[in-house]
Amino acid sequence: MMRLILLLPLLLGLAWAQTYLEPGTPEFRAAIEARAAQIADIQSALEDENLANDRLLELREEVRELRLDAAGAEEPLGRQIEIVENDLSRLGPAPGEGQPPEAEDLAARRADLTERLVRLQASRAEIELNLARSLRLAEDIADRRREAFTGQILARGAFLFDPSVWREAVSTSLEGAGEARDVAERWRSELREKGRLNIAYGAIVGALVLALLLMIPARRFLQHMIFRRIEDLEPLHSRRVILAALRALARILPGVIGGFLVLEALSVGSALPGEAQALATSIWVGFLILLMTDGAVTGVFAPKSPAWRVAPLRDDSVLIVRALAFSAAAVIVADRVLMTGAEEFGTSAALDFVREAITAIALGALLFTLAQERLWAGPEREDEPEVEPTLGKGEAPPGAPERPTVAAATPLSPAATRKMWPRARFIGRLVGIAAILAVILGWVNLGYYATTRSFSLLALTGLVAAIRALLREGVRLLDQKFGSRPPEGEEHDESDRVLYSWIGIAIDIIALVLFVPPALLVLGAEWVDVRGWIVDAFVGFQIGSVRISFAKILSAIAMFLVLLWVTRLVQKTADTQFFPRSRMDPGVQNSLRTLMGYIGLIIAFVVSVGTLGFDLSNLAIIAGALSVGIGFGLQSIVNNFVSGLILLFERPIKVGDWIITNSGEGIVKKISVRSTEIETFDRSSVIVPNSELISSAVTNWTHKDKMGRMLIRIGAAYDSDAPTVIRILERVARENPDTLSTPAPIVVFEDFGASSLDFSLRTYIRDVGSSLRVRTALRLAIHKAFREEGIEIPFPQQDVHLRDVPEGFGGAKADEPKPDQPPELSE
């Protein structure tokens, strides 16, 4: 991991800092020929079918360097060829047959450029040939190494219960133990002769006592201090994550320091023989693994503090999981220590076979037991206080407050997580059983590989997950400390939600980058391979005729995000500094803000595309291809886009306008690229395509200003005095504070109606948005004034005259039953 961290800062520099010879020079040609000769030497070396893996790695590294050199020389050569071709095109075509010859200096210039172009094209052809040959060599080396690795893993050995194998393994182990005993005797004899034996024993005892003093009291003190700080705190999700990390460090650091002091004390005091140094180092590394396993499991599952568990499990399950994890770590440590001891004091194929078989069976059984579903069932306690999650749905995004106020999308939803873990546990049980069966049937290497790599990947996954959780909670705490918080009772706006989501995605990408290289090493890749893949990815690799460079991709993404951030900063500055001090209409401000966003987005896109190395002049070809698509399927989209630009520039409607369209009536809330959002008075949103607002008639009540005219129709009885009615209506309009005196209110005697004298009051108000309230106030005042003046507001009445009345109309005869009584029925 440390090598990866040290390698990353150099990668971007490798992508840009490579220096190449000037194309077309003799040195450039000599470098191409030297690469061809080196490729021929590597090809000759690969004719040996018995090359060791180390030699194949050396050849692969040589091939990779040749490919990088050739690819680096190809780019400036291509630019030089383009320059020469442009110069020739500027000279124009050569004179044809029968045409007058061109000037001598021009002909000489043409001949010189043509000769130079031929040489450059020949050099590019040789470079492309070297690249193709080196690619074939790299594939050949990779195939041979892959076949060797697969053959070793799938090789079937002796039957596990073969007595001869166990006898040879026991004999070899006894011989190794005897060799270790002889080394110890020689060491004691040497120290006894020098008079330093007691000093060595004292150094060993003192180092062990110092380690115990550092481990036990220091660990207890740190844990007591941590629990004293958290006993009065509520176990929120973020606090549990941070506490798990602190608890793990409190259990690991004292042991690490104590073990390091023991090892250094033994080395400095010559308390260990030289042959045992490697074994002591292996024991020290194993001790670290045990400490980290104990600290991680204790930190995550908190056996004595159920409320502070990151993973909510039952108390009995926590104890079992902790024991199984520690047992697996102990088996792996014992395997590594025994392997180192066998390498130092004597080993054999049978001893390695038995050691790997026992390790695989033990780890397979532990993996199968650890993957049981019942171990991972949550607690079922009604009296246990329910801890409120950071978010109601999903995981809290970085920057979210302690309580659920921001909802942000996470890469894995709770439903996906619930499905993922049972599948992972099923795969764990399957791998455990398959590894045990493989060992029993003779495929010891396969079982050993499957079990040891599975636990290594589990440990790596847990470490990366812990780093990811700490990064997310660290960003959230920083936002709480330095960021702006929304007012009490209000939620974060949409921009904050998007920002938190992008930060979460960036942290997930970082976690993935941290996971992949170590995972490749765990699965069997060599460090040389991983380093080569990382360098190739950043510097660039060829896929067909396209060269892909992650360095350029990351630079383009970074440039795009930076320019986009600058655009948002300019918009925010305009909102907070410029617009409040100006007298521009809010709709004009919104149009300018939107245009700033479009311009910034276009600039960011063009700059990022140029950073990737694309020729921007080729965008004309893309535009031509898009024109065909626009003519067929994208016409409506482009029409709406252009209409949106017209709306922003011409501004027939603005944000905040009250408009009436064919699709509805309401207030304009947002004008985007494709459509405009209108909020109706029923609080529903109507999405109107921009093309409709341009091509059809739109009534805008607030286009120039908010002043508007109201029309109120009133009817008076025929016996009313018309001049009095007009005077009352004018007085009511003048007395209302919301009406304007200029233009003055007007009362029109419209007509003699069927039941009333029809009048209309026409008056102007300052804000047409308050028309409903003003109409109501005016009608109430008119009704009150009419009542005080004794003017009646009639309603429609009609008199019906019947010329012919049928006999008995309007009443019933005496002998007929009443309408509400049924007639009597005779039997």
C-alpha positions in Angstrom: 0.0 0.0 0.0 2.8 2.4 0.8 4.5 1.7 -2.5 1.2 2.6 -4.3 0.9 5.8 -2.3 4.5 6.8 -3.2 3.9 5.8 -6.9 0.8 7.9 -7.5 2.4 11.4 -7.3 4.9 10.4 -10.0 2.3 9.2 -12.5 1.0 12.5 -13.8 4.6 13.7 -14.1 5.4 10.6 -16.2 2.5 11.4 -18.5 3.9 14.9 -19.3 7.6 14.9 -18.5 8.8 12.4 -21.1 11.4 13.9 -23.4 11.9 12.6 -26.9 14.4 13.2 -29.7 13.6 15.6 -32.5 11.8 13.7 -35.2 13.6 13.4 -38.5 17.1 13.6 -37.0 19.8 10.9 -37.3 19.5 10.3 -33.5 15.8 9.7 -33.9 16.4 7.1 -36.6 19.1 5.5 -34.5 16.7 5.2 -31.5 14.1 3.5 -33.7 16.7 1.0 -35.0 17.9 0.3 -31.4 14.4 -0.5 -30.3 14.0 -2.9 -33.2 17.2 -4.6 -32.3 16.2 -4.9 -28.7 12.8 -6.4 -29.7 14.7 -8.9 -31.8 16.8 -9.9 -28.8 13.8 -10.3 -26.6 12.1 -12.5 -29.2 15.2 -14.7 -29.4 15.2 -15.0 -25.6 11.6 -16.1 -25.6 12.4 -19.1 -27.8 13.5 -20.8 -24.6 10.5 -22.7 -23.3 11.9 -23.1 -19.8 12.3 -19.5 -18.7 11.6 -18.9 -15.1 8.9 -16.5 -13.9 11.5 -13.9 -12.7 13.1 -13.9 -16.2 9.7 -13.5 -17.8 9.0 -10.5 -15.6 12.3 -8.9 -16.6 11.5 -9.4 -20.3 8.0 -8.0 -19.8 9.4 -4.9 -18.1 11.8 -4.4 -21.1 8.9 -4.8 -23.5 6.8 -2.3 -21.5 9.6 0.3 -21.6 10.0 -0.2 -25.3 6.3 0.3 -25.9 6.3 3.5 -23.8 9.3 4.9 -25.7 7.8 4.0 -29.1 4.4 5.5 -28.2 6.1 8.6 -26.8 8.0 9.0 -30.1 5.0 8.5 -32.2 3.1 11.5 -30.9 5.6 14.2 -31.8 6.3 12.4 -35.1 2.6 12.7 -36.0 2.6 16.4 -35.2 5.7 16.9 -37.4 4.1 15.0 -40.3 0.9 17.1 -40.0 3.1 20.3 -40.1 4.9 19.1 -43.3 1.6 18.1 -45.0 0.1 21.5 -44.2 3.2 23.3 -45.7 2.8 21.2 -48.9 -0.9 22.0 -49.1 -0.1 25.7 -48.9 2.3 25.4 -51.8 -0.6 24.1 -53.9 -0.5 21.3 -56.5 2.5 20.8 -58.7 2.2 22.1 -62.3 0.8 19.5 -64.6 2.0 18.5 -68.0 1.8 21.3 -70.5 1.7 24.0 -67.8 4.4 26.5 -67.2 7.0 25.4 -64.7 7.1 26.9 -61.2 9.9 29.0 -59.8 13.1 27.2 -59.0 13.1 28.1 -55.3 9.5 27.0 -55.0 10.3 23.7 -56.7 13.3 23.2 -54.5 11.1 23.9 -51.4 8.5 21.4 -52.7 11.1 18.7 -53.3 12.6 19.3 -49.8 9.2 19.0 -48.1 8.3 15.9 -50.1 11.6 14.2 -49.2 11.2 15.1 -45.6 7.6 13.8 -45.5 8.7 10.5 -47.0 11.4 10.1 -44.3 8.9 11.0 -41.5 6.3 8.6 -42.8 8.9 5.8 -43.1 9.9 6.5 -39.4 6.2 6.3 -38.4 5.8 3.0 -40.2 8.8 1.6 -38.4 7.5 2.8 -35.0 4.1 1.3 -35.7 5.9 -2.0 -36.6 7.9 -1.9 -33.4 4.7 -1.2 -31.4 2.9 -4.2 -33.0 5.9 -6.5 -32.4 6.2 -5.4 -28.8 2.5 -5.9 -28.3 2.8 -9.4 -29.6 5.7 -10.1 -27.3 3.8 -8.7 -24.3 0.9 -11.0 -25.1 3.2 -14.0 -25.5 4.8 -13.3 -22.1 1.4 -12.8 -20.4 0.1 -16.1 -21.9 3.1 -18.1 -20.7 3.0 -16.6 -17.2 -0.8 -17.2 -17.1 -0.4 -20.8 -18.2 2.3 -21.4 -15.6 0.2 -19.8 -12.8 -2.9 -21.7 -13.8 -0.9 -25.0 -14.1 0.5 -24.5 -10.6 -2.8 -23.8 -9.0 -4.7 -26.6 -10.8 -1.9 -29.2 -10.3 -3.1 -32.3 -8.6 -0.8 -33.7 -5.9 -0.8 -36.9 -3.9 -3.8 -38.2 -2.0 -4.1 -36.3 1.3 -4.3 -39.5 3.4 -1.3 -41.1 1.7 0.9 -42.4 4.7 4.1 -41.9 2.7 3.5 -38.2 2.4 2.9 -37.8 6.1 6.0 -39.9 7.0 8.1 -37.7 4.7 6.6 -34.5 6.1 7.2 -35.6 9.8 10.7 -36.6 8.9 11.5 -33.3 7.3 10.0 -31.4 10.2 12.0 -33.3 12.7 15.2 -32.6 10.7 14.3 -28.9 10.6 13.7 -28.9 14.4 17.0 -30.5 14.9 18.7 -27.9 12.6 17.0 -25.2 14.7 18.2 -26.8 17.9 21.7 -26.9 16.5 21.6 -23.2 15.6 20.4 -22.4 19.1 23.2 -24.4 20.7 25.8 -22.7 18.5 24.3 -19.3 19.4 24.4 -20.1 23.1 28.0 -21.4 22.9 29.2 -18.3 21.1 27.5 -16.0 23.7 28.8 -18.2 26.5 32.4 -17.9 25.2 32.0 -14.1 24.9 30.4 -13.9 28.4 27.2 -12.3 27.0 24.7 -15.2 27.5 23.1 -13.7 30.6 23.0 -10.3 28.9 21.1 -11.8 26.0 18.7 -13.6 28.3 18.2 -10.4 30.2 17.5 -8.5 27.0 14.9 -11.0 25.9 13.1 -11.0 29.3 13.3 -7.2 29.6 12.0 -6.7 26.1 9.1 -9.0 26.8 8.3 -7.3 30.1 8.4 -3.8 28.4 6.1 -5.1 25.7 3.6 -6.4 28.2 3.7 -3.1 30.2 3.0 -1.2 27.0 0.3 -3.5 25.8 -1.9 -4.1 28.9 -1.9 -0.9 30.9 -1.7 1.4 27.9 -4.6 -0.4 26.2 -6.7 -0.2 29.3 -5.9 3.5 29.8 -6.8 4.4 26.3 -10.0 2.4 26.3 -11.1 3.9 29.7 -10.4 7.4 28.3 -12.5 6.7 25.2 -15.5 5.3 27.1 -15.4 8.1 29.6 -15.7 10.6 26.8 -18.7 8.8 25.1 -20.7 7.6 28.1 -23.0 10.7 27.9 -23.3 10.9 24.1 -26.0 9.5 21.9 -24.7 6.6 19.7 -25.4 8.2 16.3 -24.1 6.6 13.1 -21.2 9.0 12.6 -20.1 8.7 16.2 -20.2 4.9 16.0 -18.0 4.9 12.9 -15.4 7.3 14.5 -15.5 5.5 17.8 -14.9 2.1 16.1 -11.7 3.6 14.5 -10.5 5.0 17.8 -11.2 1.8 19.6 -9.3 -0.2 17.0 -6.3 2.1 17.2 -6.4 2.0 21.0 -6.0 -1.8 20.9 -3.5 -1.9 18.0 -1.0 1.0 18.7 0.3 -0.1 22.1 0.9 -3.7 20.8 2.6 -2.4 17.7 5.0 -0.1 19.6 5.7 -2.8 22.2 6.4 -5.5 19.5 8.7 -3.1 17.6 10.7 -2.3 20.7 11.0 -6.0 21.5 12.3 -6.7 17.9 14.7 -3.8 18.0 16.0 -4.7 21.5 16.7 -8.3 20.4 18.4 -7.2 17.2 20.6 -4.5 18.9 21.5 -6.7 21.8 22.5 -9.7 19.5 19.9 -11.7 21.5 19.0 -13.6 18.4 21.1 -15.7 16.1 21.5 -14.5 12.5 19.7 -17.6 11.1 16.6 -16.7 13.2 16.2 -13.1 12.1 13.8 -13.9 9.3 11.8 -16.2 11.6 11.6 -13.4 14.3 10.5 -10.9 11.7 7.8 -13.3 10.5 6.6 -13.8 14.1 6.6 -10.0 14.5 4.5 -9.5 11.3 2.1 -12.3 12.5 1.8 -10.5 15.9 0.8 -7.4 14.0 -1.9 -9.3 12.0 -3.3 -10.7 15.2 -3.4 -7.3 16.8 -5.1 -5.7 13.8 -7.7 -8.4 13.6 -8.5 -8.1 17.3 -8.7 -4.3 17.1 -10.8 -4.3 14.0 -13.3 -6.8 15.2 -13.5 -5.2 18.6 -13.9 -1.8 17.1 -16.7 -2.8 14.7 -18.7 -5.1 16.9 -18.1 -3.5 20.4 -18.7 -6.7 22.5 -19.3 -4.7 25.7 -21.2 -1.8 24.2 -24.1 -3.0 22.0 -25.4 0.5 21.4 -22.1 1.5 19.8 -21.8 -1.4 17.3 -21.3 -0.4 13.7 -22.8 -3.8 12.6 -25.8 -4.6 14.8 -25.5 -8.2 15.8 -26.7 -10.3 18.8 -24.3 -10.6 21.8 -23.8 -14.3 21.2 -23.1 -13.7 17.5 -20.5 -11.0 18.3 -18.6 -13.4 20.5 -18.7 -16.2 17.9 -17.7 -13.9 15.0 -14.9 -12.5 17.0 -13.5 -15.9 17.9 -13.8 -17.1 14.3 -12.0 -14.1 12.9 -9.2 -14.3 15.4 -8.9 -18.1 14.7 -8.6 -17.5 11.0 -5.9 -14.8 11.6 -4.1 -17.2 13.9 -4.2 -20.0 11.3 -2.8 -17.7 8.6 0.0 -16.4 11.0 0.9 -20.0 12.0 1.1 -20.9 8.3 3.4 -18.0 7.5 5.6 -18.6 10.5 6.0 -22.3 9.7 6.7 -21.6 6.1 9.5 -19.1 7.0 10.9 -21.6 9.5 10.9 -24.4 7.0 12.7 -22.2 4.4 15.4 -21.3 7.0 15.9 -24.8 8.6 14.8 -27.2 5.9 11.8 -28.1 3.9 10.5 -30.6 1.4 7.6 -30.9 -1.1 5.8 -33.3 1.3 6.1 -30.8 4.2 4.7 -28.0 2.1 1.9 -30.2 0.9 0.8 -31.1 4.5 1.2 -27.6 5.7 -0.9 -26.1 2.9 -3.5 -28.9 3.2 -4.0 -28.4 7.0 -4.2 -24.6 6.5 -6.7 -24.9 3.7 -8.9 -27.3 5.6 -8.9 -25.1 8.7 -9.5 -21.9 6.8 -12.3 -23.6 4.7 -14.1 -24.7 7.9 -13.7 -21.3 9.5 -15.0 -19.6 6.3 -18.0 -21.9 6.1 -18.9 -21.3 9.7 -18.3 -17.5 9.5 -20.7 -17.3 6.5 -23.7 -18.9 8.3 -26.8 -16.7 8.1 -27.8 -17.1 11.7 -24.5 -15.4 12.9 -25.5 -12.1 11.1 -29.1 -11.8 12.2 -29.8 -8.5 13.9 -30.8 -8.2 17.6 -34.5 -8.8 18.4 -35.0 -6.7 21.5 -38.0 -4.5 22.0 -36.5 -2.7 25.0 -33.3 -1.7 23.1 -33.5 2.0 22.2 -33.7 2.5 18.5 -30.9 4.7 17.2 -32.1 7.1 14.6 -30.1 6.8 11.3 -28.3 9.7 9.8 -30.8 9.5 6.8 -34.2 7.9 6.5 -33.1 6.2 3.3 -29.7 5.0 2.3 -26.5 6.2 3.9 -25.8 9.7 5.1 -23.9 11.6 2.4 -20.8 13.6 3.4 -21.8 17.0 4.5 -25.2 16.0 5.7 -26.2 17.1 9.2 -26.5 14.8 12.1 -30.3 14.4 11.6 -31.9 13.3 8.3 -32.4 16.5 6.3 -30.5 15.7 3.1 -31.4 12.8 0.9 -28.7 11.8 -1.5 -28.3 8.9 -3.8 -25.7 6.3 -2.7 -24.1 3.7 -4.9 -25.9 0.9 -3.1 -29.4 1.3 -1.9 -30.6 -0.5 1.3 -32.5 -3.0 -0.8 -29.4 -3.8 -2.9 -27.3 -4.1 0.3 -29.8 -6.5 1.8 -29.5 -8.7 -1.3 -25.7 -8.4 -1.6 -24.7 -9.7 1.8 -26.7 -13.0 1.7 -25.2 -13.7 -1.7 -21.7 -13.0 -0.4 -22.3 -15.3 2.5 -23.5 -18.0 0.1 -20.4 -17.6 -1.9 -18.3 -17.9 1.3 -20.0 -21.1 2.3 -19.5 -22.5 -1.2 -15.8 -21.6 -1.3 -15.2 -23.1 2.1 -16.8 -26.4 1.2 -15.2 -26.5 -2.3 -11.8 -25.8 -0.8 -12.1 -28.7 1.7 -13.2 -31.1 -1.0 -10.4 -29.9 -3.3 -7.8 -30.6 -0.6 -9.2 -34.1 0.1 -9.2 -35.0 -3.6 -5.6 -33.8 -4.1 -5.9 -30.3 -5.4 -4.2 -28.8 -2.4 -2.8 -25.8 -4.2 -6.3 -24.8 -5.4 -7.8 -25.2 -1.9 -4.9 -23.3 -0.3 -5.2 -20.5 -2.9 -9.0 -20.1 -2.5 -9.0 -20.0 1.3 -6.0 -17.8 1.9 -7.0 -15.3 -0.8 -10.6 -15.2 0.4 -9.6 -14.1 3.9 -7.0 -11.7 2.5 -9.7 -10.1 0.3 -12.1 -9.9 3.3 -9.4 -8.1 5.3 -8.7 -5.7 2.5 -12.4 -5.1 1.9 -12.8 -4.2 5.6 -9.9 -1.9 5.6 -11.0 0.0 2.5 -14.6 0.1 3.8 -13.3 1.6 7.1 -11.3 4.3 5.2 -14.3 5.1 3.0 -16.6 5.5 6.1 -14.0 7.7 7.8 -13.6 9.9 4.8 -17.4 10.4 4.5 -17.8 11.2 8.1 -14.7 13.4 8.1 -16.2 15.5 5.3 -19.5 15.7 7.1 -17.8 16.9 10.3 -15.8 19.5 8.3 -19.0 20.7 6.8 -20.7 20.9 10.2 -17.7 22.9 11.5 -17.1 25.3 8.6 -20.0 25.0 6.3 -23.2 27.1 6.3 -26.2 25.4 7.8 -29.8 25.9 6.7 -32.2 27.8 9.1 -34.0 25.7 11.7 -36.8 23.7 10.2 -35.6 24.1 6.6 -33.9 21.6 4.3 -30.8 21.9 2.2 -31.5 23.2 -1.3 -31.0 21.1 -4.5 -27.5 22.4 -5.1 -26.4 21.2 -1.7 -27.9 17.8 -2.4 -26.1 17.5 -5.7 -22.8 18.6 -4.1 -23.1 16.0 -1.3 -23.9 13.3 -3.9 -20.8 14.2 -6.0 -18.6 14.2 -2.9 -19.9 10.8 -2.0 -19.2 9.5 -5.5 -15.7 10.9 -5.4 -15.0 9.2 -2.1 -16.3 5.9 -3.5 -13.9 6.3 -6.5 -11.0 6.9 -4.1 -12.0 3.7 -2.2 -12.1 1.8 -5.5 -8.7 3.1 -6.5 -7.3 2.0 -3.1 -8.9 -1.4 -3.3 -8.0 -2.6 -6.9 -4.2 -2.6 -6.8 -3.8 -4.5 -3.5 -6.6 -6.9 -4.6 -4.6 -7.7 -7.7 -1.5 -8.4 -5.5 -3.6 -10.6 -3.3 -4.9 -12.6 -6.2 -1.4 -13.4 -7.4 -0.3 -10.5 -9.6 3.3 -9.4 -9.2 4.2 -5.9 -8.1 5.9 -5.4 -11.4 2.7 -6.2 -13.2 0.6 -3.9 -11.0 3.1 -1.1 -11.3 3.2 -1.5 -15.1 -0.6 -1.5 -15.4 -0.8 1.7 -13.3 1.9 3.4 -15.3 0.4 2.3 -18.6 -3.1 3.5 -17.5 -1.8 6.9 -16.6 0.7 7.4 -19.4 -1.5 5.8 -22.0 -2.2 2.5 -23.8 -3.3 1.6 -27.3 -6.6 0.0 -28.2 -6.7 -0.4 -32.0 -6.0 3.0 -33.5 -7.1 4.9 -30.3 -4.7 5.8 -27.6 -6.2 6.1 -24.1 -4.5 8.0 -21.3 -6.0 8.1 -17.9 -3.8 11.0 -17.1 -5.4 13.1 -19.8 -8.8 11.8 -18.9 -8.3 12.9 -15.3 -6.9 16.2 -16.4 -9.9 16.8 -18.7 -12.3 15.9 -15.9 -10.5 18.1 -13.5 -10.4 21.0 -16.0 -14.1 20.5 -16.6 -15.0 20.5 -12.9 -12.8 23.5 -12.2 -14.3 25.6 -15.0 -17.8 24.5 -13.9 -16.9 25.5 -10.3 -15.6 28.9 -11.6 -18.9 29.3 -13.5 -20.9 28.6 -10.4 -18.7 31.0 -8.4 -19.3 33.7 -11.0 -23.1 33.1 -10.8 -23.0 33.1 -7.0 -21.0 36.4 -7.0 -23.5 38.0 -9.4 -26.4 36.9 -7.2 -24.8 38.2 -4.0 -22.8 41.2 -5.1 -24.0 42.6 -8.5 -27.7 41.8 -8.9 -28.8 43.1 -5.5 -27.2 46.5 -6.2 -28.6 46.8 -9.7 -32.2 47.7 -10.7 -32.7 44.9 -13.1 -35.9 42.9 -13.1 -35.7 39.5 -11.3 -36.6 37.9 -14.6 -33.6 39.6 -16.3 -31.4 38.5 -13.5 -32.5 34.9 -14.0 -31.9 35.1 -17.8 -28.3 36.5 -17.2 -27.7 33.8 -14.6 -28.8 31.1 -17.0 -26.7 32.5 -19.9 -23.7 32.5 -17.6 -24.3 28.8 -16.9 -24.6 27.9 -20.6 -21.5 29.9 -21.6 -19.5 28.4 -18.7 -20.7 24.9 -19.6 -19.7 25.3 -23.3 -16.3 26.7 -22.4 -15.7 23.8 -19.9 -16.7 21.3 -22.6 -14.4 22.8 -25.3 -11.4 23.1 -23.0 -11.8 19.5 -21.6 -12.2 18.1 -25.1 -9.0 20.0 -26.1 -7.2 18.6 -23.1 -8.0 15.1 -24.2 -6.1 15.8 -27.4 -9.0 16.0 -29.9 -8.6 18.4 -32.8 -11.4 20.9 -32.4 -11.5 21.4 -36.1 -12.8 17.9 -36.4 -15.9 19.0 -34.6 -17.2 20.2 -37.9 -17.4 16.6 -39.0 -19.3 15.7 -35.9 -21.6 18.7 -36.4 -22.3 17.4 -40.0 -23.2 14.0 -38.7 -25.4 15.5 -36.0 -27.2 17.6 -38.6 -28.5 14.3 -40.2 -29.8 13.2 -36.8 -31.3 16.5 -36.2 -33.1 16.4 -39.5 -34.7 13.0 -38.5 -35.0 12.5 -34.8 -33.7 15.5 -32.9 -35.6 18.2 -34.6 -38.0 18.9 -31.8 -35.2 18.8 -29.2 -33.2 21.4 -31.2 -36.3 23.4 -31.8 -37.0 23.6 -28.1 -33.3 24.4 -27.4 -33.2 27.3 -29.9 -36.6 28.5 -28.6 -35.1 28.5 -25.1 -32.2 30.7 -26.2 -34.7 33.1 -27.9 -36.7 33.3 -24.6 -33.5 34.1 -22.7 -32.3 36.8 -25.2 -35.6 38.3 -26.4 -37.3 37.8 -23.0 -41.0 37.8 -24.1 -41.5 36.0 -20.8 -39.4 36.0 -17.6 -39.3 34.1 -14.4 -42.0 35.5 -12.2 -44.4 36.5 -15.1 -48.0 35.6 -15.0 -48.8 34.1 -18.4 -51.7 32.3 -20.1 -50.8 29.6 -22.7 -52.7 26.8 -24.5 -51.3 24.5 -21.8 -52.4 26.5 -18.8 -52.2 29.6 -16.7 -49.8 30.4 -13.9 -46.5 31.9 -12.8 -43.2 31.2 -14.7 -40.9 29.4 -12.2 -38.0 28.3 -14.4 -36.8 28.6 -18.0 -34.5 25.7 -18.9 -32.9 24.5 -22.1 -35.8 22.4 -23.3 -38.9 23.6 -21.5 -40.4 26.2 -19.2 -41.9 25.4 -15.8 -45.2 27.1 -15.0 -46.7 26.9 -11.5 -50.5 27.1 -11.6 -52.6 28.7 -8.9 -53.5 25.2 -7.7 -49.8 24.7 -6.9 -49.3 22.2 -9.7 -46.4 22.4 -12.2 -47.0 22.5 -16.0 -44.0 21.8 -18.2 -44.4 23.6 -21.4 -42.0 23.0 -24.4 -40.2 26.2 -25.3 -41.2 25.9 -28.9 -44.9 26.3 -27.9 -44.1 29.6 -26.2 -42.5 30.9 -29.3 -44.8 29.6 -32.0 -48.2 30.2 -30.3 -49.9 33.2 -28.7 -49.0 33.8 -25.1 -50.8 36.3 -22.8 -48.3 37.9 -20.4 -50.0 40.0 -17.6 -46.6 41.3 -16.3 -44.5 41.6 -19.5 -43.6 45.3 -19.1 -44.7 45.9 -15.5 -47.2 44.6 -13.0 -49.9 47.2 -13.5 -53.2 45.9 -14.8 -56.8 46.8 -15.4 -59.8 45.2 -13.8 -63.3 45.0 -15.1 -66.2 44.6 -12.6 -69.8 44.3 -14.0 -72.7 45.5 -11.8 -76.5 45.5 -12.4 -78.9 48.0 -10.8 -82.7 47.9 -10.7 -84.7 49.8 -13.4 -86.0 52.2 -10.8 -82.5 53.3 -9.8 -81.0 56.7 -10.7 -78.2 56.0 -13.2 -76.1 59.1 -12.4 -76.2 58.1 -8.7 -75.0 54.6 -9.5 -72.1 56.0 -11.6 -71.1 58.4 -8.8 -71.2 55.6 -6.2 -69.0 53.3 -8.3 -66.4 56.1 -9.0 -66.3 56.9 -5.3 -65.7 53.3 -4.3 -62.9 52.9 -6.8 -61.2 56.1 -5.7 -61.4 55.2 -2.0 -59.7 51.8 -2.5 -55.9 52.1 -1.6 -54.9 49.5 -4.3 -56.4 51.3 -7.3 -54.5 53.9 -9.2 -55.7 57.5 -9.6 -53.9 57.8 -13.0 -55.4 56.4 -15.2 -58.6 57.4 -13.4 -61.3 54.8 -12.8 -64.1 54.8 -15.5 -67.7 53.7 -15.1 -69.5 52.7 -18.3 -73.3 52.4 -18.7 -73.2 49.4 -21.0 -76.8 48.5 -21.8 -80.4 48.1 -20.7 -80.4 44.5 -19.6 -83.4 42.1 -19.4 -83.6 42.6 -15.7 -81.3 45.4 -14.8 -79.4 48.5 -15.9 -75.9 47.1 -16.7 -72.8 49.1 -15.6 -69.1 48.2 -15.6 -66.3 49.6 -13.4 -62.9 49.8 -15.1 -60.0 50.6 -12.8 -56.2 50.1 -12.8 -54.2 48.5 -9.9 -50.5 48.5 -9.1 -50.0 44.7 -9.0 -52.1 42.6 -11.2 -51.2 39.6 -9.0 -53.4 41.0 -6.2 -56.5 41.3 -8.6 -58.6 38.7 -6.7 -58.1 40.5 -3.4 -58.9 43.9 -4.9 -61.9 42.6 -6.8 -63.3 41.2 -3.6 -62.7 44.4 -1.7 -64.4 46.5 -4.4 -67.4 44.3 -4.6 -67.9 44.4 -0.8 -67.6 48.2 -0.9 -70.1 48.4 -3.8 -72.6 46.1 -2.0 -72.4 48.2 1.1 -72.7 51.5 -0.7 -75.8 50.3 -2.7 -77.4 49.1 0.4 -76.8 52.5 2.1 -78.2 54.4 -0.9 -81.2 52.0 -1.3 -80.2 50.8 -4.7 -81.4 47.3 -5.5 -79.3 44.7 -7.3 -81.9 42.8 -9.2 -81.9 39.2 -10.3 -83.5 37.7 -13.4 -87.3 37.3 -13.2 -89.9 36.0 -15.7 -93.7 36.1 -15.8 -95.5 33.2 -17.5 -99.0 33.8 -19.0 -101.1 30.7 -19.8 -103.7 31.3 -22.5 -105.6 27.9 -22.4 -105.9 26.2 -19.0 -107.0 22.6 -19.0 -109.9 21.5 -16.8 -108.8 20.7 -13.3 -105.4 22.4 -13.7 -104.0 23.5 -10.4 -106.0 21.1 -8.2 -107.4 17.6 -7.9 -111.1 16.4 -7.9 -112.7 15.4 -4.6 -113.1 11.8 -5.5 -109.5 11.4 -6.7 -106.8 10.4 -4.2 -104.3 13.0 -3.1 -101.0 13.0 -4.8 -99.2 11.8 -1.6 -101.7 8.9 -1.1 -101.8 5.8 -3.3 -105.2 4.7 -4.6 -107.0 1.9 -2.9 -106.9 -1.4 -4.6 -110.0 -3.6 -4.8 -109.9 -7.3 -4.4 
